[in-house]
């Protein structure tokens, strides 16, 4: 429910930003028109004072627009690529990015037009560059945040959760949609039957069992570079006596190597794994999932405010340069 509320609020927020942002280039152009003097076209600065023989000109409207709109553009693109919109509707997400690119193109066109007419295009050039950088930064950071934090959360959240699973009786084929599993009391990690398969990294597996004479093992704990030879499994919460849960491995590029490690264990210990499912062994899968989600949101808010500060500094620096002219 918390995720659904956040997603709904985020989508409403993005809709408002996109509606507001549709007027970005025209807002910059309007600011220029308000400040143009007799015989000029599109000047962003007006004379407000004279000191020591130098003209000091500053347009607050232009400065505010150049802080606000690039920042809102970044937030819209960053949020779109980070969260559920990109996960569920990637085509729509890239459409938002494409539409966001329209604003810097229009600002650039206005800047070229004003330059040809003899008016100063400096602020329009700044606007075009700032908006373009905002879109690209939102795209890159959003894709990174999504792949690192939010995609693992959504992948697991869309799967089922099972409790009280008896690894000596349950079949992997019947639980193919499992994202989180809590095994029945008495289930344990058979670290003495662990195995590692090396392919640059070491892919470690250990069977999850209920009885010591169990021959069919479809549930396996996994980890990377956390085992040394046979029977030396040191992955996840292997030493936690309260751990009897697993969070599903969903990285398709790693699965074949864990399968090879499980096949080695089958041959070495006389067990069979007809439909193996691989999990990260832990005490509390819910806490692990919350960690992914919280990291994603924390990353979003950190960059949101950081970019605002950066944009304010950039606009202030550019304003100072313009006032020296």
Secondary structure as UniProt FT lines:
FT   HELIX           2..21
FT   TURN            22..23
FT   HELIX           24..35
FT   TURN            38..39
FT   STRAND          47..51
FT   TURN            52..53
FT   STRAND          54..57
FT   HELIX           60..82
FT   HELIX           84..88
FT   HELIX           90..116
FT   TURN            117..118
FT   HELIX           122..145
FT   HELIX           146..150
FT   HELIX           151..157
FT   STRAND          160..165
FT   TURN            167..169
FT   HELIX           172..175
FT   TURN            176..177
FT   STRAND          178..183
FT   TURN            185..186
FT   STRAND          188..198
FT   STRAND          202..209
FT   TURN            212..213
FT   STRAND          219..224
FT   TURN            230..231
FT   TURN            236..239
FT   TURN            241..242
FT   STRAND          245..248
FT   HELIX           252..269
FT   TURN            274..275
FT   STRAND          277..282
FT   HELIX           285..324
//
